Amino acid sequence: MVPKRWARRAVTRNAIKRQIYNVSASFDATLPQAAYVVRLRSGFDRKAFPSASSEALKLAVRTELLQLFARFGGRQGAAS
């Protein structure tokens, strides 16, 4: 679920969800099987990202997701 306050247009929210699915699939082998809640910290304003299919939006979302998953993976490794 991506709230409207992070991305006003449904097409942008759906693009963000697709990025979440793609990045999480690449970490699937390293993460324990569970239900995860992914909370992005930055908003994706229409002025900064006028097109939902823009490479800039995809890169911004992917960069933040990789940082979040890497941080989570580091915690898991430290706890084991």
Secondary structure by P-SEA (a helix, b strand, c coil): cccccccccaaaaaaaaaaaaaaaaaacccccbbbbbbbbccccccccccccccaaaaaaaaaaaaaaaaaaaaaaaaac
